[in-house]
Structure formats: structure tokens, C-alpha cells
Amino acid sequence: MPGYATWKNLYKEEYFQLKEEGYPVDDFIEISKEKEQLPFPKEFMEQEEEACEEEALWEKRYHQLWKVTEGGLRKGFLYEEPDSLDEIYQSAALDQQYEMLSYKEYLERLKGAWFGRCSAVILGKPLEMGYDRRMVRKYLESVDAYPLEYFVPEKSEKLGIVLRTDCIPSTRGNVHYVQPDDDINYTISSLLLAEEKGLSFTKLDVGMNLLDHIPYNWLWVADNQCYYHMVNLTADRPKEEQVEEFARKLNPWRECMDGQLKADFWGYICPGDPKSASELIYRQSAFSLVKNGIYGGMFIAGCISAAMSRNPAVDKILKGGLSVIPQKSRLYEAVTNVMKWYEQYGHDWIKTADKIYEVYGHWYFAATLNNLSFVTLALLHGQLDYSKTITTAVMTGTDTDCNSATSGSIVGAAIGYEAIDKKWTAPLNNTVHSTVAGFRYGTITDLVERTSKFVKLV
């Protein structure tokens, strides 16, 4: 089995990803069908012969499908999505006009960002069950918790649903600390990467950071697949050379949301400087991602950096994120679409969320375009009200803990710790647990202090 999936599933996922990236897969399959015995996507479940289930055949088909990349993108594809940092910046509308904070102000904002992320991930964690907006609402209404205003009740007697049993410490009445979560693992491991390798880390350093600090079963999609590649490095070529191949090596999740989950730390240490923040997350996320996967991390790092400046506002924050990604990318279009839709629907977040599902709902659970659209909506609707922002992020559904954590981090960075209602932060008891080797558990304020050592205020 090639890492995270079977060859059959890799083929299916790769077909979807290549098509979304703009490759003419349907034409390619039509031309190649008789010669290469490539199946149409429709035939996956209904018309396959038993022999097609064999892994060796699906492996052959996967590599045949990959040949479509040799011919370039399909004619008429509207987007320009480079992978190199120089080309990304050439395609972006860089905006660096942010007024810097004093060190005292910065520490208050940084504390708000860390606590904001931690509280919000706990809020969304129990509902990370693949629910869409309607199912989240149905559940919350069944426990008299809609609209959401506080941590989520663990079970619905009315619906006969018990939320994830591994998330009981994140449900209403049971919150006493930040329980282990991949979103917090990423932020802590980024801190460790900076502490151990400095800010000039390499892609190989990023891979070793995962191996040294994160258990394999605490990673998903792209990072999980690249972790598999890391443990299978060979001795016949330099490791650095092999790592350069990982983002596209048997990795159809290369535009997943891993980049945006890793972005916070780099935004924290580059207040008022979206470009510097985006350059750091670029080097980290390019280990396993391409195109909009990379842009997702750059966007969030830019948003957080912009939030950590004087007089932040949501439009200013979103501008900071948009300023560091290509203007002709699908992500840039998605964010600006959400902004347009929110105005068009009279600031109705439900109608806007449903429009997001209509346009981007075909993406898989942990993809960038759908989830960052929901983060954008939460920020627009919340307008730097922490409670309103993170509850909106959860009520939109899909990856509820990731999106609430990201939006909570951004708002916390903008308003500071003291402006966050203590109903969210007090139950945490300033305590965070993780599965990160080299940290395991500690205090949030210690993470704030360690993070602050990397900041440069001009």
C-alpha cells in the first residue's frame, strides 16, 4: 500500500485533484481508454470488473493518469498558480502598510492569539464529525444550544447521538484544559522547529520536525503521506533531493489545509509584516503542498500578521492575507467571492455559508478552498467579536475545530487577551496537553513567552 491510501483510492483522489488543478483529465482518459485501459470515473463503483480491484492494476493506472501532467493545463483554464516564492510574490499585490505595536502591546496580542486559538479549537473539536451546516444546526437545536454561545453538549438524547467519545474533555461542563489536538500540535511543533533549527530551516528540517515530534497517526492527508515518504528515504540519493519531490509524490492531497493549520506561529512572530510571515510558512508548507495548499498557509500567516498591528479591522486583516497570494489563484477568488456574497446576501451568514457549500462543497473535508471560505465568512460576520466569530465558524460545519481555531487565533491577535470573554479562557486553566514529543503538556503562557523570543519589532 503506497502510504495513506490504496492505489485504487489514490487513483480516484488524483483524478479529482488533477481536474481541479486544471489538467484535461477527461480528454486524456477518453483518448487513452482503449490503448491504456483507463476507466471513466463514473465506472469506479458500478462497472468495474473484479480484476480491476487488483492493486497492481490500479498502480499502473495511477501512473498512466499522471502522464496528463506532461501536456500542461487545459486550454481556457482561468487561473495562474505558481509554486515558487518569487513567482507567487510577482503575482501578488504586496501591501506592507501596517503600524507596529509596542512590545507591551505585542505581548498582550500574542497572549490573545494563543488563548484565542486554544479556546476555539476546544469549541469546535466535538463537532468535527463531517457535519455540514444543517447537521450542526440540527444537533445544536436538539440540545437547546442553537445559536451556539458556549461549549458544545456531549450528547443529544433527542437524536440519540453521542459526539466523539475521545472529545469529552472538550464538551460543555468537562473543559478543564486544552486536550490534544492536531491544530495545537502544529503550532507547538512550529515553535520547536524555530527553536531547534532557527528561522533559516530547510524542507528536510521540516520533515525531520514531523518525524521527531508528531506521531504518524496524528497526521492526516498530505503530511501523513509525506511522513510515509520520510521514513522511506533511500541511501542512493541525497535526502534533500528526495524531499523536493514529496509535495507531488503520490500525494493527491497537495492542496489540503495543512498549510493554514501550521501558519499561526509564523504570523505571531512577524507582527505587521505579512510578507515575512508568508515567506516562513511558505518554506514550511512547501514540504507537502503546492499551489492553493501553500497559498492557504500564506494567507493565514498574512492575516495574523496584519491583525497584530495598530487599529486592526477585518477588511485590513483580509487584505493582509490576500496581499501575499497570487491574484489569479482559485484561493484569491474564493476569499473575494465570500466577501462579495456576504454583501450580496445582506450580511446573512447562513445564506453565504450555503453558497459556499454550493460552489466549494465538492471539495473533500480537509481541503483549503472550502475551509478557508468558512474562515473568511466567520471573520466577516464576527467583525472582531471573538465569541461571534468562533461560534459562526463552528456553525458553518465541515472542519469545525480547524476553522474555529484559525478564526479565533486571528481575532485574538487583533483584540488581545483581555478582550476575550473569560468564559472561553478560564476553563482552560492555562493548561495545554499535546502529543508533541519534546513538549507533551505545559502552560499556554509559557508558549506565549517562548514565542515572543522570536519577534522583531521595528
ChimeraX attribute file (.defattr): number of C-alpha atoms within 10 A of each C-alpha:
attribute: neighborCount
match mode: 1-to-1
recipient: residues
	/A:1	9
	/A:2	13
	/A:3	15
	/A:4	19
	/A:5	15
	/A:6	13
	/A:7	24
	/A:8	21
	/A:9	14
	/A:10	21
	/A:11	24
	/A:12	15
	/A:13	16
	/A:14	21
	/A:15	20
	/A:16	18
	/A:17	19
	/A:18	18
	/A:19	14
	/A:20	14
	/A:21	17
	/A:22	18
	/A:23	21
	/A:24	19
	/A:25	24
	/A:26	14
	/A:27	12
	/A:28	16
	/A:29	21
	/A:30	14
	/A:31	12
	/A:32	15
	/A:33	13
	/A:34	10
	/A:35	9
	/A:36	13
	/A:37	14
	/A:38	19
	/A:39	17
	/A:40	13
	/A:41	13
	/A:42	9
	/A:43	10
	/A:44	14
	/A:45	8
	/A:46	7
	/A:47	11
	/A:48	12
	/A:49	10
	/A:50	7
	/A:51	10
	/A:52	15
	/A:53	13
	/A:54	11
	/A:55	14
	/A:56	13
	/A:57	14
	/A:58	21
	/A:59	18
	/A:60	15
	/A:61	19
	/A:62	21
	/A:63	13
	/A:64	17
	/A:65	20
	/A:66	15
	/A:67	12
	/A:68	19
	/A:69	14
	/A:70	8
	/A:71	10
	/A:72	11
	/A:73	17
	/A:74	16
	/A:75	9
	/A:76	7
	/A:77	11
	/A:78	11
	/A:79	16
	/A:80	14
	/A:81	21
	/A:82	20
	/A:83	16
	/A:84	13
	/A:85	17
	/A:86	11
	/A:87	13
	/A:88	20
	/A:89	19
	/A:90	15
	/A:91	19
	/A:92	18
	/A:93	16
	/A:94	18
	/A:95	16
	/A:96	15
	/A:97	13
	/A:98	20
	/A:99	16
	/A:100	18
	/A:101	18
	/A:102	12
	/A:103	14
	/A:104	9
	/A:105	14
	/A:106	23
	/A:107	19
	/A:108	20
	/A:109	30
	/A:110	31
	/A:111	26
	/A:112	27
	/A:113	32
	/A:114	28
	/A:115	30
	/A:116	31
	/A:117	29
	/A:118	30
	/A:119	28
	/A:120	31
	/A:121	30
	/A:122	30
	/A:123	27
	/A:124	26
	/A:125	28
	/A:126	26
	/A:127	28
	/A:128	20
	/A:129	16
	/A:130	15
	/A:131	19
	/A:132	22
	/A:133	19
	/A:134	14
	/A:135	17
	/A:136	23
	/A:137	19
	/A:138	14
	/A:139	22
	/A:140	20
	/A:141	15
	/A:142	17
	/A:143	16
	/A:144	11
	/A:145	16
	/A:146	16
	/A:147	12
	/A:148	20
	/A:149	13
	/A:150	16
	/A:151	23
	/A:152	25
	/A:153	21
	/A:154	21
	/A:155	20
	/A:156	16
	/A:157	9
	/A:158	10
	/A:159	11
	/A:160	9
	/A:161	12
	/A:162	13
	/A:163	20
	/A:164	16
	/A:165	12
	/A:166	11
	/A:167	19
	/A:168	20
	/A:169	19
	/A:170	28
	/A:171	24
	/A:172	15
	/A:173	13
	/A:174	15
	/A:175	21
	/A:176	17
	/A:177	21
	/A:178	26
	/A:179	23
	/A:180	21
	/A:181	21
	/A:182	20
	/A:183	22
	/A:184	26
	/A:185	24
	/A:186	25
	/A:187	20
	/A:188	23
	/A:189	23
	/A:190	23
	/A:191	18
	/A:192	20
	/A:193	20
	/A:194	17
	/A:195	14
	/A:196	12
	/A:197	13
	/A:198	12
	/A:199	13
	/A:200	9
	/A:201	15
	/A:202	15
	/A:203	18
	/A:204	17
	/A:205	17
	/A:206	22
	/A:207	21
	/A:208	16
	/A:209	18
	/A:210	23
	/A:211	16
	/A:212	13
	/A:213	20
	/A:214	21
	/A:215	14
	/A:216	14
	/A:217	7
	/A:218	14
	/A:219	18
	/A:220	17
	/A:221	20
	/A:222	28
	/A:223	27
	/A:224	21
	/A:225	25
	/A:226	28
	/A:227	23
	/A:228	17
	/A:229	20
	/A:230	19
	/A:231	11
	/A:232	9
	/A:233	14
	/A:234	11
	/A:235	7
	/A:236	7
	/A:237	9
	/A:238	10
	/A:239	13
	/A:240	13
	/A:241	10
	/A:242	16
	/A:243	20
	/A:244	15
	/A:245	14
	/A:246	25
	/A:247	22
	/A:248	16
	/A:249	15
	/A:250	24
	/A:251	25
	/A:252	23
	/A:253	29
	/A:254	31
	/A:255	27
	/A:256	29
	/A:257	29
	/A:258	28
	/A:259	33
	/A:260	27
	/A:261	24
	/A:262	28
	/A:263	30
	/A:264	34
	/A:265	27
	/A:266	33
	/A:267	35
	/A:268	31
	/A:269	24
	/A:270	24
	/A:271	32
	/A:272	28
	/A:273	27
	/A:274	34
	/A:275	25
	/A:276	21
	/A:277	30
	/A:278	32
	/A:279	19
	/A:280	21
	/A:281	28
	/A:282	26
	/A:283	18
	/A:284	26
	/A:285	28
	/A:286	24
	/A:287	26
	/A:288	32
	/A:289	30
	/A:290	23
	/A:291	22
	/A:292	28
	/A:293	27
	/A:294	30
	/A:295	35
	/A:296	36
	/A:297	35
	/A:298	35
	/A:299	34
	/A:300	35
	/A:301	39
	/A:302	37
	/A:303	37
	/A:304	36
	/A:305	32
	/A:306	38
	/A:307	35
	/A:308	36
	/A:309	25
	/A:310	17
	/A:311	14
	/A:312	18
	/A:313	19
	/A:314	21
	/A:315	13
	/A:316	17
	/A:317	26
	/A:318	23
	/A:319	19
	/A:320	31
	/A:321	29
	/A:322	28
	/A:323	25
	/A:324	32
	/A:325	33
	/A:326	26
	/A:327	20
	/A:328	15
	/A:329	20
	/A:330	20
	/A:331	26
	/A:332	22
	/A:333	17
	/A:334	19
	/A:335	23
	/A:336	16
	/A:337	18
	/A:338	22
	/A:339	19
	/A:340	13
	/A:341	20
	/A:342	22
	/A:343	14
	/A:344	12
	/A:345	13
	/A:346	10
	/A:347	16
	/A:348	14
	/A:349	22
	/A:350	17
	/A:351	15
	/A:352	25
	/A:353	24
	/A:354	16
	/A:355	17
	/A:356	22
	/A:357	20
	/A:358	10
	/A:359	13
	/A:360	17
	/A:361	16
	/A:362	11
	/A:363	17
	/A:364	17
	/A:365	18
	/A:366	20
	/A:367	22
	/A:368	26
	/A:369	26
	/A:370	25
	/A:371	29
	/A:372	25
	/A:373	24
	/A:374	30
	/A:375	29
	/A:376	24
	/A:377	28
	/A:378	28
	/A:379	27
	/A:380	22
	/A:381	19
	/A:382	21
	/A:383	14
	/A:384	25
	/A:385	17
	/A:386	26
	/A:387	20
	/A:388	17
	/A:389	25
	/A:390	35
	/A:391	24
	/A:392	29
	/A:393	34
	/A:394	31
	/A:395	28
	/A:396	30
	/A:397	27
	/A:398	27
	/A:399	25
	/A:400	33
	/A:401	27
	/A:402	31
	/A:403	31
	/A:404	33
	/A:405	32
	/A:406	30
	/A:407	34
	/A:408	35
	/A:409	31
	/A:410	35
	/A:411	36
	/A:412	30
	/A:413	35
	/A:414	30
	/A:415	24
	/A:416	22
	/A:417	22
	/A:418	12
	/A:419	16
	/A:420	20
	/A:421	12
	/A:422	11
	/A:423	12
	/A:424	20
	/A:425	19
	/A:426	14
	/A:427	16
	/A:428	22
	/A:429	13
	/A:430	17
	/A:431	17
	/A:432	22
	/A:433	18
	/A:434	21
	/A:435	19
	/A:436	23
	/A:437	16
	/A:438	13
	/A:439	15
	/A:440	14
	/A:441	16
	/A:442	13
	/A:443	15
	/A:444	20
	/A:445	16
	/A:446	13
	/A:447	18
	/A:448	20
	/A:449	13
	/A:450	13
	/A:451	24
	/A:452	17
	/A:453	10
	/A:454	18
	/A:455	15
	/A:456	10
	/A:457	14
	/A:458	10
